[in-house]
Amino acid sequence: MIFLLMALLAIILTLPLLLALRGPSTARGRREAALAIHRAQLAELHRDLAEARIAASEFAGAKLEIERRLLAADALSDTPLDGRAKWLLAATALAIPVMAFLLYLPGNTHQVPSEPHAQWAAQQAKAASQIDTFITELRAHLATVNPNSADASEGQALLAEALAEKAGALTPESITLFKESLANAPQNAAWRKLDEQRLIQAAVTQ
């Protein structure tokens, strides 16, 4: 039922275009269309002169140019329109929504199987376990090094980042570790920029 309603809605949305194509064509060919345009321009030019929106000298020059275009358009030889293009446009307007609807019918699109929840949960648990192991190893490493050394500074930055990743946000412990890391980080240390960015982030969020 839902597919039938979708098809009807798609066709209904094309009705304004189809209704616009119902009326008879006012121009039978390129020559007649050009003549109609230039005649309308000439009539507008006369209105502008009558309402004093254009000077007489400008009127004369513009009138001469439009009359020249009228003569050139009158000399055009054109095959009259037979209306077949209008029917082709109408058929195309109907075919587009119908074909788009058919693409979404069952069996017409490639089915991409969704990832089982159990598999996704296992991957998440594995990633969390790896972070926990990494945090444990970093804590053990920091307990064996000089707390004022560059080695400790790097370890503190890595531990702070791991804690923030696990929590999904900067925690008080991770902020403290970033501060301690920045205090002892050499000026050319690769992790110094991380410390500074995280501390700026912490100041903004507080």
ROZABA-985391 format. One record per residue (C-alpha): residue in three letters; x negated, y, z negated. Coordinates in steps of 0.5 Angstrom, whole numbers, padded with zeros to 4 digits, always signed. Layout:
ALAXYZ;...
***
This chain:
MET+0000+0000+0000;ILE-0006+0005-0002;PHE-0009+0004+0005;LEU-0002+0005+0009;LEU-0002+0012+0005;MET-0009+0014+0006;ALA-0007+0013+0014;LEU-0001+0017+0014;LEU-0005+0022+0010;ALA-0010+0022+0015;ILE-0005+0023+0021;ILE-0001+0028+0017;LEU-0007+0033+0016;THR-0008+0033+0024;LEU-0001+0035+0025;PRO-0003+0043+0025;LEU-0008+0042+0031;LEU-0003+0037+0035;LEU+0003+0043+0034;ALA-0002+0048+0036;LEU-0003+0044+0043;ARG+0005+0043+0044;GLY+0006+0050+0047;PRO+0005+0051+0054;SER-0002+0054+0056;THR-0002+0061+0058;ALA-0008+0061+0063;ARG-0008+0056+0069;GLY-0016+0057+0070;ARG-0022+0061+0069;ARG-0020+0066+0074;GLU-0013+0067+0070;ALA-0017+0067+0063;ALA-0022+0073+0066;LEU-0017+0077+0069;ALA-0012+0077+0062;ILE-0018+0079+0058;HIS-0020+0085+0062;ARG-0013+0087+0063;ALA-0012+0087+0055;GLN-0019+0091+0055;LEU-0017+0096+0060;ALA-0010+0097+0056;GLU-0014+0098+0049;LEU-0018+0103+0053;HIS-0012+0107+0055;ARG-0009+0107+0048;ASP-0016+0109+0045;LEU-0016+0115+0050;ALA-0009+0117+0048;GLU-0010+0117+0041;ALA-0016+0121+0041;ARG-0021+0115+0039;ILE-0025+0116+0045;ALA-0028+0122+0049;ALA-0026+0123+0056;SER-0033+0122+0059;GLU-0034+0115+0055;PHE-0027+0113+0058;ALA-0029+0114+0065;GLY-0035+0110+0064;ALA-0032+0104+0060;LYS-0026+0104+0065;LEU-0030+0104+0071;GLU-0034+0098+0068;ILE-0028+0094+0066;GLU-0025+0095+0073;ARG-0032+0092+0076;ARG-0031+0086+0072;LEU-0024+0085+0074;LEU-0026+0085+0081;ALA-0031+0080+0080;ALA-0026+0076+0076;ASP-0021+0076+0082;ALA-0026+0074+0087;LEU-0027+0067+0082;SER-0024+0061+0086;ASP-0022+0056+0080;THR-0019+0049+0080;PRO-0012+0050+0076;LEU-0012+0047+0070;ASP-0007+0040+0070;GLY-0007+0040+0062;ARG-0010+0033+0062;ALA-0016+0036+0057;LYS-0010+0038+0052;TRP-0008+0031+0052;LEU-0015+0028+0051;LEU-0016+0033+0045;ALA-0010+0031+0042;ALA-0012+0023+0043;THR-0018+0025+0040;ALA-0015+0029+0034;LEU-0011+0022+0033;ALA-0017+0018+0034;ILE-0022+0021+0029;PRO-0018+0020+0022;VAL-0015+0013+0025;MET-0022+0010+0026;ALA-0025+0013+0020;PHE-0019+0010+0016;LEU-0021+0003+0019;LEU-0028+0003+0017;TYR-0026+0003+0010;LEU-0021-0003+0011;PRO-0023-0009+0007;GLY-0029-0013+0011;ASN-0031-0007+0015;THR-0036-0004+0010;HIS-0042-0008+0008;GLN-0041-0010+0001;VAL-0047-0009-0004;PRO-0047-0013-0010;SER-0047-0009-0017;GLU-0052-0011-0022;PRO-0050-0015-0027;HIS-0049-0012-0034;ALA-0053-0018-0037;GLN-0059-0017-0033;TRP-0059-0009-0034;ALA-0059-0010-0041;ALA-0065-0015-0041;GLN-0069-0010-0037;GLN-0067-0004-0042;ALA-0069-0009-0048;LYS-0075-0011-0045;ALA-0077-0003-0043;ALA-0075-0001-0051;SER-0080-0007-0053;GLN-0086-0005-0049;ILE-0085+0002-0052;ASP-0085-0001-0059;THR-0091-0005-0057;PHE-0094+0001-0055;ILE-0093+0006-0061;THR-0095+0000-0065;GLU-0102+0000-0062;LEU-0103+0007-0062;ARG-0101+0008-0069;ALA-0106+0002-0071;HIS-0111+0006-0066;LEU-0110+0013-0069;ALA-0112+0010-0076;THR-0119+0008-0074;VAL-0121+0014-0071;ASN-0123+0021-0074;PRO-0117+0025-0074;ASN-0121+0031-0072;SER-0124+0028-0065;ALA-0122+0029-0058;ASP-0120+0021-0058;ALA-0115+0022-0064;SER-0112+0028-0060;GLU-0111+0024-0054;GLY-0108+0019-0058;GLN-0103+0023-0062;ALA-0101+0026-0055;LEU-0099+0019-0052;LEU-0096+0017-0059;ALA-0092+0024-0059;GLU-0089+0023-0052;ALA-0088+0015-0053;LEU-0083+0017-0059;ALA-0080+0023-0055;GLU-0078+0018-0050;LYS-0076+0013-0054;ALA-0071+0018-0058;GLY-0069+0021-0052;ALA-0071+0028-0055;LEU-0077+0031-0058;THR-0077+0029-0066;PRO-0080+0032-0072;GLU-0085+0027-0072;SER-0087+0028-0064;ILE-0087+0035-0065;THR-0092+0035-0071;LEU-0096+0030-0067;PHE-0096+0035-0061;LYS-0099+0040-0065;GLU-0104+0036-0068;SER-0106+0034-0062;LEU-0107+0041-0059;ALA-0111+0043-0065;ASN-0116+0038-0063;ALA-0116+0038-0056;PRO-0122+0040-0052;GLN-0120+0046-0047;ASN-0121+0042-0041;ALA-0117+0036-0044;ALA-0112+0033-0039;TRP-0107+0032-0044;ARG-0107+0039-0047;LYS-0102+0042-0042;LEU-0097+0036-0044;ASP-0098+0039-0051;GLU-0097+0046-0049;GLN-0091+0044-0045;ARG-0088+0040-0050;LEU-0089+0045-0056;ILE-0085+0051-0051;GLN-0080+0046-0050;ALA-0079+0045-0058;ALA-0079+0052-0059;VAL-0074+0053-0054;THR-0069+0048-0056;GLN-0070+0050-0064;
***
